[in-house]
């Protein structure tokens, strides 16, 4: 009977690993915070999955999620292996995984990231102080550049959004915030500066109808983050695959352009302490 039970256990749990053992999955499941519309996310990250599959010589699948929180829970539950996080969600992921989530690489621009505050010309909004009594939209609640850092700078300017703004809304994504302001749904909003630049360049927003009235000081933001128990060698290969991308290589440049960057650099977990402190000061973390 004992032999039979042992055989059944092996059949039922053939993939079980020893406690604490590093994990090399059959399929590397890659995801990203949904900071733009779903079709745009697929357009950006499907080529990255294909590139990693080639570099790592393994199956790689881009797995879209419905909201920011799902990326954090997915990594903690080992349903996701590698996620493109914003600074705040990387902090949440680190906390949710008891500090094991490992930041690997970030875009060069993410070391000095910015948010832009936008309003319609002629609205009378030319500074943060002018937002008092106005309707305002952040992006997603979990967004660093669309919520946390804009809120932090508004608080430093002596305004409390819940007290001083006429209404606070959450559009759910950077591109949605821009369109809300342009259409007059809200008086002003804040979003990621790279998304704003893309929206202007692709003419999805009209600068004559909505423009930037203030830009934040720089802060660290987005980062590729792996679950901590992912095989260390695999983590190093993933980082190396991003670090080798060279804009002089046409195939590489296509990927770099999709992520609106010139190159990736190594990440150091300590650099996100400032984001965690800002979240605590803004009342978003304890």
C-alpha beads as a LAMMPS data file, in Angstrom:
LAMMPS data file: protein, C-alpha beads

286 atoms
285 bonds

1 atom types
1 bond types

-500.0 500.0 xlo xhi
-500.0 500.0 ylo yhi
-500.0 500.0 zlo zhi

Masses

1 110.0

Atoms # bond

1 1 1 0.000 0.000 0.000
2 1 1 2.831 2.418 0.864
3 1 1 4.491 1.718 -2.488
4 1 1 1.183 2.319 -4.284
5 1 1 0.688 5.655 -2.493
6 1 1 4.219 6.731 -3.367
7 1 1 3.648 5.939 -7.038
8 1 1 0.350 7.859 -7.010
9 1 1 2.058 10.876 -5.458
10 1 1 4.654 10.897 -8.229
11 1 1 1.948 10.659 -10.874
12 1 1 -0.141 13.409 -9.343
13 1 1 2.728 15.815 -8.713
14 1 1 5.355 15.149 -11.382
15 1 1 6.457 18.774 -11.515
16 1 1 6.845 19.350 -7.785
17 1 1 10.167 20.925 -6.800
18 1 1 12.011 20.746 -3.482
19 1 1 11.247 23.599 -1.113
20 1 1 13.316 26.648 -2.033
21 1 1 14.557 25.128 -5.317
22 1 1 15.122 27.510 -8.226
23 1 1 12.495 27.195 -10.930
24 1 1 12.946 26.965 -14.710
25 1 1 9.403 27.032 -16.150
26 1 1 8.393 25.213 -19.341
27 1 1 6.961 28.511 -20.590
28 1 1 8.206 31.920 -19.453
29 1 1 5.068 33.962 -18.799
30 1 1 5.685 37.651 -19.428
31 1 1 3.263 40.454 -18.615
32 1 1 3.065 44.224 -18.206
33 1 1 0.963 46.672 -16.250
34 1 1 -1.999 47.717 -18.450
35 1 1 -1.079 51.405 -18.651
36 1 1 -2.342 51.720 -22.238
37 1 1 -5.189 50.150 -24.204
38 1 1 -5.068 46.332 -24.702
39 1 1 -4.353 46.430 -28.433
40 1 1 -1.383 48.733 -27.897
41 1 1 0.004 46.441 -25.183
42 1 1 -0.178 43.451 -27.534
43 1 1 1.526 45.460 -30.271
44 1 1 4.388 46.382 -27.931
45 1 1 4.983 43.208 -25.947
46 1 1 4.325 40.368 -28.396
47 1 1 7.590 41.179 -30.251
48 1 1 9.428 41.222 -26.914
49 1 1 8.104 37.739 -26.137
50 1 1 9.290 36.551 -29.545
51 1 1 12.724 38.106 -28.995
52 1 1 13.134 36.528 -25.553
53 1 1 12.044 33.131 -26.902
54 1 1 14.834 33.340 -29.469
55 1 1 17.468 34.554 -26.999
56 1 1 16.547 32.171 -24.165
57 1 1 15.768 29.226 -26.456
58 1 1 12.543 28.493 -24.646
59 1 1 8.841 29.171 -25.005
60 1 1 7.831 32.682 -23.970
61 1 1 4.233 33.870 -23.770
62 1 1 2.918 37.391 -23.283
63 1 1 0.029 37.204 -20.811
64 1 1 -2.142 40.357 -20.668
65 1 1 -3.881 41.213 -17.391
66 1 1 -6.961 43.243 -16.551
67 1 1 -5.463 45.673 -14.028
68 1 1 -2.322 46.657 -12.144
69 1 1 -3.161 44.550 -9.080
70 1 1 -3.390 41.419 -11.228
71 1 1 0.277 41.730 -12.190
72 1 1 1.280 41.847 -8.523
73 1 1 -0.901 38.897 -7.545
74 1 1 0.175 36.982 -10.656
75 1 1 3.852 37.264 -9.754
76 1 1 3.177 36.340 -6.112
77 1 1 1.116 33.297 -7.159
78 1 1 3.804 32.204 -9.675
79 1 1 1.353 32.612 -12.544
80 1 1 3.653 35.258 -14.037
81 1 1 7.442 35.051 -14.249
82 1 1 8.532 38.421 -15.607
83 1 1 6.577 41.677 -15.469
84 1 1 7.104 45.187 -16.794
85 1 1 6.150 47.181 -13.700
86 1 1 5.860 50.838 -12.922
87 1 1 7.901 51.968 -9.932
88 1 1 4.987 51.782 -7.484
89 1 1 3.782 48.366 -8.644
90 1 1 7.350 47.058 -8.394
91 1 1 7.318 48.197 -4.759
92 1 1 3.968 46.450 -4.237
93 1 1 5.318 43.293 -5.885
94 1 1 8.410 43.328 -3.663
95 1 1 6.224 43.677 -0.575
96 1 1 3.737 41.046 -1.744
97 1 1 6.547 38.530 -2.329
98 1 1 8.304 39.284 0.983
99 1 1 11.084 41.104 -0.789
100 1 1 11.976 38.272 -3.172
101 1 1 10.857 39.904 -6.441
102 1 1 14.013 40.914 -8.323
103 1 1 14.311 44.039 -10.481
104 1 1 16.491 43.221 -13.489
105 1 1 16.716 46.058 -16.022
106 1 1 15.122 49.416 -16.780
107 1 1 15.140 51.751 -19.724
108 1 1 17.770 54.466 -19.608
109 1 1 14.914 56.998 -19.464
110 1 1 13.402 55.331 -16.378
111 1 1 16.344 56.386 -14.240
112 1 1 15.093 59.960 -14.680
113 1 1 11.410 59.605 -15.466
114 1 1 8.837 62.409 -15.431
115 1 1 5.105 63.049 -15.413
116 1 1 3.404 65.853 -17.290
117 1 1 0.374 67.834 -16.137
118 1 1 -1.955 68.803 -18.966
119 1 1 -4.928 71.132 -19.474
120 1 1 -6.741 72.820 -22.324
121 1 1 -5.384 76.163 -23.572
122 1 1 -7.506 79.008 -22.246
123 1 1 -8.611 77.006 -19.193
124 1 1 -6.777 79.363 -16.848
125 1 1 -4.659 76.484 -15.556
126 1 1 -0.992 77.433 -15.777
127 1 1 0.406 76.061 -12.514
128 1 1 -0.383 73.447 -9.858
129 1 1 -1.964 76.177 -7.710
130 1 1 -4.517 76.792 -10.477
131 1 1 -5.863 73.248 -10.029
132 1 1 -7.760 74.286 -6.903
133 1 1 -11.485 73.920 -7.517
134 1 1 -10.957 72.090 -10.812
135 1 1 -11.828 68.559 -11.951
136 1 1 -8.747 66.361 -12.332
137 1 1 -7.898 62.900 -13.613
138 1 1 -5.105 60.597 -12.568
139 1 1 -4.500 57.389 -14.548
140 1 1 -4.697 54.085 -12.693
141 1 1 -4.637 54.077 -8.895
142 1 1 -1.577 51.799 -9.063
143 1 1 0.329 53.939 -11.582
144 1 1 3.583 55.610 -10.551
145 1 1 3.703 58.251 -13.280
146 1 1 -0.066 58.569 -13.622
147 1 1 -0.976 58.755 -9.936
148 1 1 1.586 58.284 -7.155
149 1 1 4.224 60.808 -8.219
150 1 1 1.762 63.420 -9.576
151 1 1 -0.133 63.166 -6.272
152 1 1 3.143 63.480 -4.369
153 1 1 4.082 66.696 -6.184
154 1 1 0.583 68.132 -5.777
155 1 1 0.828 67.503 -2.015
156 1 1 4.257 69.176 -1.931
157 1 1 2.655 72.186 -3.631
158 1 1 0.293 72.489 -0.658
159 1 1 -2.812 71.037 -2.274
160 1 1 -4.757 67.950 -1.201
161 1 1 -6.599 66.499 -4.218
162 1 1 -9.522 65.141 -2.187
163 1 1 -9.946 68.436 -0.350
164 1 1 -8.955 71.068 -2.897
165 1 1 -10.000 69.654 -6.267
166 1 1 -13.633 69.866 -7.337
167 1 1 -13.522 66.206 -8.367
168 1 1 -10.854 63.493 -8.637
169 1 1 -11.253 60.790 -11.281
170 1 1 -9.165 57.810 -12.410
171 1 1 -9.095 57.163 -16.152
172 1 1 -7.297 53.808 -15.839
173 1 1 -4.597 54.553 -18.444
174 1 1 -2.303 57.365 -19.595
175 1 1 -3.798 57.693 -23.071
176 1 1 -7.298 57.806 -21.597
177 1 1 -6.288 60.681 -19.293
178 1 1 -5.085 62.745 -22.259
179 1 1 -8.300 62.112 -24.179
180 1 1 -10.420 62.972 -21.143
181 1 1 -8.715 66.349 -20.814
182 1 1 -8.857 67.050 -24.555
183 1 1 -12.594 66.263 -24.673
184 1 1 -13.382 68.394 -21.619
185 1 1 -14.463 65.482 -19.448
186 1 1 -12.050 66.850 -16.836
187 1 1 -10.213 70.154 -16.560
188 1 1 -6.731 68.703 -16.140
189 1 1 -4.786 65.497 -15.654
190 1 1 -1.362 63.911 -15.272
191 1 1 0.355 61.174 -17.247
192 1 1 3.625 59.521 -18.262
193 1 1 5.759 61.916 -20.363
194 1 1 6.742 59.219 -22.882
195 1 1 3.116 58.304 -23.566
196 1 1 2.312 62.004 -23.946
197 1 1 5.120 62.408 -26.489
198 1 1 3.858 59.369 -28.410
199 1 1 0.275 60.660 -28.443
200 1 1 1.444 63.986 -29.871
201 1 1 3.767 62.378 -32.442
202 1 1 1.052 59.986 -33.648
203 1 1 -1.533 62.810 -33.639
204 1 1 -3.846 60.988 -31.270
205 1 1 -4.109 64.232 -29.313
206 1 1 -4.226 67.753 -30.707
207 1 1 -1.717 70.096 -28.977
208 1 1 -3.919 73.031 -29.921
209 1 1 -6.659 71.532 -27.741
210 1 1 -4.593 70.151 -24.850
211 1 1 -1.044 70.922 -23.772
212 1 1 1.501 70.546 -20.961
213 1 1 1.501 73.241 -18.283
214 1 1 3.909 71.608 -15.790
215 1 1 6.480 68.810 -15.779
216 1 1 7.665 67.071 -12.608
217 1 1 11.267 66.757 -11.445
218 1 1 12.794 63.358 -12.387
219 1 1 12.295 60.110 -10.447
220 1 1 12.970 56.394 -11.038
221 1 1 10.085 54.420 -12.519
222 1 1 9.454 51.418 -14.805
223 1 1 11.474 48.201 -14.478
224 1 1 11.477 44.589 -15.694
225 1 1 10.992 42.460 -12.572
226 1 1 11.257 38.689 -12.136
227 1 1 9.799 36.482 -9.432
228 1 1 12.517 35.762 -6.914
229 1 1 12.473 31.962 -7.129
230 1 1 12.974 31.986 -10.893
231 1 1 16.249 30.236 -11.688
232 1 1 19.147 32.658 -11.116
233 1 1 20.831 31.659 -14.350
234 1 1 17.629 32.324 -16.263
235 1 1 17.290 35.736 -14.595
236 1 1 20.817 36.607 -15.728
237 1 1 20.056 35.489 -19.291
238 1 1 16.892 37.618 -19.345
239 1 1 18.822 40.680 -18.171
240 1 1 21.573 40.007 -20.714
241 1 1 19.008 39.762 -23.524
242 1 1 17.754 43.274 -22.769
243 1 1 21.200 44.755 -22.144
244 1 1 22.510 43.519 -25.512
245 1 1 19.852 45.396 -27.509
246 1 1 21.716 47.826 -29.761
247 1 1 20.017 50.613 -31.693
248 1 1 22.488 50.173 -34.560
249 1 1 20.929 46.743 -35.202
250 1 1 17.662 47.225 -37.176
251 1 1 15.939 44.279 -35.461
252 1 1 16.976 45.560 -32.035
253 1 1 15.995 49.126 -32.882
254 1 1 12.450 47.973 -33.623
255 1 1 12.148 46.638 -30.074
256 1 1 13.790 49.690 -28.521
257 1 1 11.440 51.968 -30.479
258 1 1 8.426 49.974 -29.286
259 1 1 9.501 50.665 -25.700
260 1 1 10.417 54.269 -26.554
261 1 1 14.012 53.950 -25.408
262 1 1 17.590 53.991 -26.671
263 1 1 18.879 51.247 -24.386
264 1 1 18.367 49.306 -21.151
265 1 1 20.539 49.525 -18.049
266 1 1 20.956 47.311 -14.970
267 1 1 18.552 47.829 -12.094
268 1 1 19.411 48.122 -8.415
269 1 1 16.574 47.432 -5.942
270 1 1 17.742 50.214 -3.614
271 1 1 16.877 52.861 -6.216
272 1 1 13.135 52.327 -5.616
273 1 1 13.284 53.251 -1.915
274 1 1 12.312 56.808 -2.844
275 1 1 9.159 55.550 -4.575
276 1 1 8.233 53.534 -1.492
277 1 1 8.767 56.577 0.731
278 1 1 6.644 58.737 -1.597
279 1 1 3.846 56.146 -1.447
280 1 1 3.952 56.169 2.355
281 1 1 3.926 59.989 2.465
282 1 1 0.947 60.065 0.065
283 1 1 -0.979 57.630 2.262
284 1 1 -0.935 54.840 -0.322
285 1 1 1.248 52.535 1.790
286 1 1 1.817 52.021 5.498

Bonds

1 1 1 2
2 1 2 3
3 1 3 4
4 1 4 5
5 1 5 6
6 1 6 7
7 1 7 8
8 1 8 9
9 1 9 10
10 1 10 11
11 1 11 12
12 1 12 13
13 1 13 14
14 1 14 15
15 1 15 16
16 1 16 17
17 1 17 18
18 1 18 19
19 1 19 20
20 1 20 21
21 1 21 22
22 1 22 23
23 1 23 24
24 1 24 25
25 1 25 26
26 1 26 27
27 1 27 28
28 1 28 29
29 1 29 30
30 1 30 31
31 1 31 32
32 1 32 33
33 1 33 34
34 1 34 35
35 1 35 36
36 1 36 37
37 1 37 38
38 1 38 39
39 1 39 40
40 1 40 41
41 1 41 42
42 1 42 43
43 1 43 44
44 1 44 45
45 1 45 46
46 1 46 47
47 1 47 48
48 1 48 49
49 1 49 50
50 1 50 51
51 1 51 52
52 1 52 53
53 1 53 54
54 1 54 55
55 1 55 56
56 1 56 57
57 1 57 58
58 1 58 59
59 1 59 60
60 1 60 61
61 1 61 62
62 1 62 63
63 1 63 64
64 1 64 65
65 1 65 66
66 1 66 67
67 1 67 68
68 1 68 69
69 1 69 70
70 1 70 71
71 1 71 72
72 1 72 73
73 1 73 74
74 1 74 75
75 1 75 76
76 1 76 77
77 1 77 78
78 1 78 79
79 1 79 80
80 1 80 81
81 1 81 82
82 1 82 83
83 1 83 84
84 1 84 85
85 1 85 86
86 1 86 87
87 1 87 88
88 1 88 89
89 1 89 90
90 1 90 91
91 1 91 92
92 1 92 93
93 1 93 94
94 1 94 95
95 1 95 96
96 1 96 97
97 1 97 98
98 1 98 99
99 1 99 100
100 1 100 101
101 1 101 102
102 1 102 103
103 1 103 104
104 1 104 105
105 1 105 106
106 1 106 107
107 1 107 108
108 1 108 109
109 1 109 110
110 1 110 111
111 1 111 112
112 1 112 113
113 1 113 114
114 1 114 115
115 1 115 116
116 1 116 117
117 1 117 118
118 1 118 119
119 1 119 120
120 1 120 121
121 1 121 122
122 1 122 123
123 1 123 124
124 1 124 125
125 1 125 126
126 1 126 127
127 1 127 128
128 1 128 129
129 1 129 130
130 1 130 131
131 1 131 132
132 1 132 133
133 1 133 134
134 1 134 135
135 1 135 136
136 1 136 137
137 1 137 138
138 1 138 139
139 1 139 140
140 1 140 141
141 1 141 142
142 1 142 143
143 1 143 144
144 1 144 145
145 1 145 146
146 1 146 147
147 1 147 148
148 1 148 149
149 1 149 150
150 1 150 151
151 1 151 152
152 1 152 153
153 1 153 154
154 1 154 155
155 1 155 156
156 1 156 157
157 1 157 158
158 1 158 159
159 1 159 160
160 1 160 161
161 1 161 162
162 1 162 163
163 1 163 164
164 1 164 165
165 1 165 166
166 1 166 167
167 1 167 168
168 1 168 169
169 1 169 170
170 1 170 171
171 1 171 172
172 1 172 173
173 1 173 174
174 1 174 175
175 1 175 176
176 1 176 177
177 1 177 178
178 1 178 179
179 1 179 180
180 1 180 181
181 1 181 182
182 1 182 183
183 1 183 184
184 1 184 185
185 1 185 186
186 1 186 187
187 1 187 188
188 1 188 189
189 1 189 190
190 1 190 191
191 1 191 192
192 1 192 193
193 1 193 194
194 1 194 195
195 1 195 196
196 1 196 197
197 1 197 198
198 1 198 199
199 1 199 200
200 1 200 201
201 1 201 202
202 1 202 203
203 1 203 204
204 1 204 205
205 1 205 206
206 1 206 207
207 1 207 208
208 1 208 209
209 1 209 210
210 1 210 211
211 1 211 212
212 1 212 213
213 1 213 214
214 1 214 215
215 1 215 216
216 1 216 217
217 1 217 218
218 1 218 219
219 1 219 220
220 1 220 221
221 1 221 222
222 1 222 223
223 1 223 224
224 1 224 225
225 1 225 226
226 1 226 227
227 1 227 228
228 1 228 229
229 1 229 230
230 1 230 231
231 1 231 232
232 1 232 233
233 1 233 234
234 1 234 235
235 1 235 236
236 1 236 237
237 1 237 238
238 1 238 239
239 1 239 240
240 1 240 241
241 1 241 242
242 1 242 243
243 1 243 244
244 1 244 245
245 1 245 246
246 1 246 247
247 1 247 248
248 1 248 249
249 1 249 250
250 1 250 251
251 1 251 252
252 1 252 253
253 1 253 254
254 1 254 255
255 1 255 256
256 1 256 257
257 1 257 258
258 1 258 259
259 1 259 260
260 1 260 261
261 1 261 262
262 1 262 263
263 1 263 264
264 1 264 265
265 1 265 266
266 1 266 267
267 1 267 268
268 1 268 269
269 1 269 270
270 1 270 271
271 1 271 272
272 1 272 273
273 1 273 274
274 1 274 275
275 1 275 276
276 1 276 277
277 1 277 278
278 1 278 279
279 1 279 280
280 1 280 281
281 1 281 282
282 1 282 283
283 1 283 284
284 1 284 285
285 1 285 286
